[in-house]
Amino acid sequence: MSLNIDQIRGLFPVLHQEVHGKPLIYFDNAATTQKPQAVLDALTNYYGHDNSNIHRGAHALADRATRYYESTRESVQQFINARESAEIIFTKGTTESINLVAQTFGRKFIGKDDEIIISTMEHHSNIVPWQMLCEEKGVILKIIPISEKGEILFEEFEKLLSPKTKLVSIVHASNALGTINPVKNVIDAAHAVGAKVLLDGAQSTSHLEIGVQDLDCDFLAFSAHKLYGPTGLGVLYGKRAVLESMPPFLGGGEMIKEVTFEKTTYNNIPFKFEAGTPNIADVIAFKSALDFINEYGKPAIKAHEDELLAYANETMLDIQGFIPVGTAADKVSVLSFNINGMHPFDVGQLLDAKGIAVRTGHHCTQPLMKRFGIEGTVRASFAVYNTKSEIEKLAEGVAQIARFKNK
């Protein structure tokens, strides 16, 4: 399918503005994507017409809100090809989804001298929860090393596996480098020693077609706001048998069947993990974001983003002082780089003055930056609404900054 990018751009109101007197070029999509008008309309429509708490109301608004809310759960199930909608849990984001697994599955099934494996390129959200569990329970955390290109060393990963390995938690696509990890191979190897696998899909879900049944992962965590949806909403997918074996995460309403002062019995999944009034409006609006992606199709979106990444590499590699960081053979549309002799933040501010929004710093991957011996990078990340002409503006800006530095 050939995409009409001008038509797509017209669906995103935020793109049509000036920053510092220059047309906005938004290349910070790995941090959060912009939202199409349909998502904004869904939010307004809920609060203007359907605002009600869900699941227990006997009136018309409660019924409508509940149906729309659960319809999104079904859309997410189809989006990742889960076996059933009950395997879809709504959270605040990828971070909470990972913490949920750490505080429930981790505390129940992982004990002293057991082992958890993560990789060098993990986001802090996929490091800190496991460190906390290790400190509490005497668990051992092992790290998969990576190459100079930013690819995991699979043979070294295999050496880390043992009967003591209880969980492998790994990023599917690196937010800092763009590297796509060979997660199917990781999952198969981990399962061979009896370990469960959690995939951090915060970046991959917006770029790659993901089928959790084919991958056979035990958990998948991701966020709506990186999928053209609202902030404050995440998803945790888990296999039914694993979710049913886990204790609740939070206590309160919705996650119960019956409460007495003597004993509480817990609800079925997914509600066992959704205590309290949920983020109803953003869940309902997320369906419009998924509908947007499905309308154009992940293959067409990825093909466009891959073309943008290739063009960015082509136009910038010859710039004197340009240093790419993360040159894996298989990547999502993330270009991470430095300019020789310049701090990433300074580069980011100079690009911002030209209306170009990029992310700078360690990207919540400080151990990864330490691996490369750098403080941080400049990160340009591309989405479906970006264009080659915007890439050219980025290349011109970087070239001007590099020339100024090298004078």
N, C-alpha and C positions, 0 to 999 in steps of 0.2 A: 504493500500500500504506500503510495506517495503522499506525503503530508503537505498540506497547505499551511506553511508556518505563519504567514501573514494572518490567515484566518484564525489560527490557534492563538497567536499573540493578542488578537482582538478580544479574546475571552478573559484576559487577565488585566483588570483595571490598573493595578499598581505599576505595571510596566510603562504606562504612558504618562510619565512625569519627567521633570528635569531635576537634577541634583547638582548643586553648585553651577547652575546655568548650563549644564550639559545634559543631553538625553541620558536617562538611566540605562546602564548596562548591568544587568544583575547576574553575577557569576558566583553567588554564594549559595547555590542550590543544595550542596551537601550539608549545609547547616539547617536550612529550611527552604522548601519550595514555595513559590507564590501560589495563590488560590484563584481558580477560575470563578467567574461570576456565579455559576450554578451552585458552588459551595457557599458563597456569601448569601445567595438567595435562600438556600436551605436553612441557614442559621436564622435569618430574619423571619422566614415563614414559620419555623417552629415557635419562636417566641411570640410572633404576632397572631398565630392561629391555633397552635396545638399544645401550648405550654401546660404540662402536667407531669406529676410524678408517674412512674410506670409500674406495671405488673400487678398492683393490688387494687387499683381504682375500679369502681363499678360504673363510672360515667364515660361519656363519649370521648372527651379529650384524653383521658387516661388510656382508653382503648386505642385511639389513634396513635398516641405517642408510643405506646408499647409495640404496636405493629410496626411502626417505622423503625424503632430501635432494633427490634429483632430481625427486621429485614436487612439491616446493615450487617448483623452477625452472619446471616446467610450469604451475603455478598462477599464478606471476608473469607468465609469457608470456601466459596467457589474460586476466589482470587488466588488462594494458595493451594487449592485442591485438597483440602482436609476431608476426612471421611465423613464428618458430621459437624453441625454448627455448635454442638455442645463442647467441642474441643477448642472453641474460640473464647478467650477471656479478655475482657476490656480492662485496661489499666491506664495509668497516666502517661506512659511512654515506654520506650525500650528500656530505660534505666529501671523503672519500677518492675517491668516484666522480669528482668534478670534478677533483681532483688527478691521478687516473689519466689522464684525457683530456689535461690540460695537459702531463704529463710524457711522454706517448707520442705522441699525435696532434700536440700542440703543438710538441714539440721536433723532430719529424720533418718536419712540413709547414708550419710557420709560421716565417718568417725575418726578417732585418733589413728594416725599413721596411714589412713587412706590417702589417695592422691587425686588431685584435680590438675588437668592440663589446659593451659591457655597458650596463646601465641605472643610473640614479641610485639605484634602490630595492634594489640587490642586497645580499644577505647577504655578510658578509666572506668566506665560503667561496667565493663566486663573484666575488670581487675579487682577493684576495691571490694565488691561484695564477697568475692572468694577469699581475699585476704582477711576480711572480717571473720568469715567462717573458719578459716585456718587458725586464726588467733584464738578463737573461742573453743575449738574442738581438737586442736592438735593435728589438723590435716596438713598435708604437704602439697605445696603448689609448685608445679613444674612448667617450664616455659619452652615453647617450640622456637628455635632460632630461625632467623631469616637471612637471605642472601643480600648482597649489595644491591641487587635489583629490586629488593622488597618482596621476595617470594619465600614462602615457608620452605624449609629444608625437610622434605617429607621423610626421607630416610632417618633423619634425626628424630622426627616425631615418632616414628615406629619404635625407635630405641627407648623412648620414654614410656611407652605403653607396658603395662604389667597387670597381673591379677588384682593389684591394689588400686588400679585406676577406676574410679567410680564415675567420673564425669569429665568430658572434654567440652569446653565452652570456647567457641572460636567465631571470629568475625567472618561473615561470608564475603563481604567486600570492604576493604579498608577505607575508612573515611579520610585518612590522611594521605594515602598513596594511590588509592583506586584499585589496588590489587584484588583480583578475584581469586579466592582460595579454592583448592580442589576439594570442596566439602564432601562430595559423595565418597571420595576415597577415604577422607578422614572419618566419616561416619562408619563406613564398612570396617575399617581397621579398629575403631574404638569398640564397635559392637562385638568384634571377634574376641575381645578380652572381657566382655560383659559390662562395658561402660555405657552410660547414657551420653547423649550429645545435645548440647544447646547451640543453636546458630543465632548469632547477632545479625539480624537481617535489616538493620536500620538503613543501610545504604543499598543493599542488593534488591530489596523489594521494589524500589522505584525504577530499576533498570533491567532486571533479569526476570525471566519467567521462572517461577518457583512452584514446584509441586511437592508438598511435604510427604505425600505417600511414596512418591518415586524416590525422593532423597532418603526417606526412612529416618529423618531426624526425630528425636524425642521431644524437643522444644524448638520453637522459632519465636524470636522477639523482634518487634518492629514498631515504628511510630507513624501515625497518620500524617503528621506535618511535613514529612519528607516525601509524601505521596500526594501532594497537592491538596491535602486535607487540613483540618484545624490543628492547632497546638493543644497540648494537654490531654492527648489521647494516644494510647498505645494498644498493642495486641500481644497477648501471649497465646501461641498455639501449643498444645500439649497432647500427646496420645492419651486417649481416654483412660486406659489402664494405669498409666503413670499419674495422671491427674487425680484419679480416684484414690490412689494410694497415698496422696499427699495430704497433710493437715491443712486447715484453713490458714490464710495469711493474716486477715484482720477479722475482728469480731464485731457483730452488730446486726442491723437489719439486713434482710434479703438473703444473707448467707445461712439462715437458720430454717429448720423445719418446725421445731418446737422448743420453747424455752421454759424451764421451771427453775426454781432456786436450787434444786437438787442436781439437775443435769440439762444440758442442751444437746439436741440432735441437729446435725448440719444438713444443709440443703444439698441437692444434686449438683453436679457440674453443669454449666459453668458458674452457677449462682453461688456456689460455695466460696468462690474467690472474688465475689463482687459485693462486698459489704457496703451498706450505705447507699444514699442517693447517688447514682452514677452521673457521668458527664453526658447527659441525655442529648443536648443540642448538638454537641460536637460529634457524637456517635452517629446521629441521624444525618448530619451534613457530610460525614465521611463517605457515605454511600454515593453522593454526587461526585466526589473525587474519584472513587473507584469506577464509576460509570464513565467519567471523562477518560481515564486511562483505557478502559475496555473499548470505548468507541474508536480509538485510533489504533489500539493494539500494541502490546509490549514489543513485538518484533520490529514494527515500524519505528516506534519511539527509540528503541535501542540503536537501530541502524542510523538514525539521524544523529543521535548523541555520539556514536562511534565515529561518524564522519567529522563531527565538530572536534573531537579529541585529536583525530589524525591531522586535521587542518591546523589545530593549535600547535601541535608538535612540529609540523612542517614549517610554520611561519616563525616560530620562536627559537628553534634549535641553533640557528646561525647567529643569533644576537650575542655579541661579545659580552661575556660576564654572566650569561644565563646558565643556571645550573639546575637541571631537572632532578627531582628527588622522587624515586620510585619509578622504575622503568620496567616493570613486570610485563611479560608478553601478553597477559590477559588482564584487562582493566575495565572498570567502569569509567565514566567520563569525568575524571578528576585529574587536573594538571597541578602538581605540587612542585614548587621551584623556589630558588633563591637567586638573588643577583649578587655577584661576588663583591664583598666588602660592604654590603648594606644590610641593615637590620630589616627583617620582614615587615615589622610594623611601619617603618618609614616608607617602604615600597607601597604598602597598602594605603597609607595616607595620600601619597602622591597619585596613586591610581584613583582614589576616591575624589580627588580634586578634578579629575577628568570625567567624573560620573560613573566610574567603573567600580562596582562593589565586589570585593574579594574577601576572603577570610585570611587572617594572619595569626601566627603563633604556633603553639604546639598541638592544637586541635584535640585537646584532651587525650594525647598519646605521648606523654612525656618519656616513658621508657623507650618508645620507638625513636624519638628524636635523639635520645642518648645513644641508641644503637648506631645512628648515623653521625654522631658527634656534632650535632647542630642544636641551636636553641629552638628553632622553629622553621616554618616555611610560609611562603605565600601560596594560597590554594585557590585556583579558579576551577569551579565545578559547573558543569553544563547540564541544562534540562531541555525539554522538548521545544520550549519557546525561544531558545537562543539561536543565533544566526551566525553565518560565516562573516558577515560584515562586522558584527560585534567582536568576533575573534580578531579581525584585522585591527580594530581599534585597540584591543588589548595588546596586541603585538607592537603597534606603534607606540603605545604608552610605555611598555616595558623597554623598548629600544631607546626611547628618549631618556628615561630614567637611567638606564645603563650607560648611555653616552655621557650624561651629566656627571655621573659618578667617576667615570674613567678619564675625565678631562684633566 
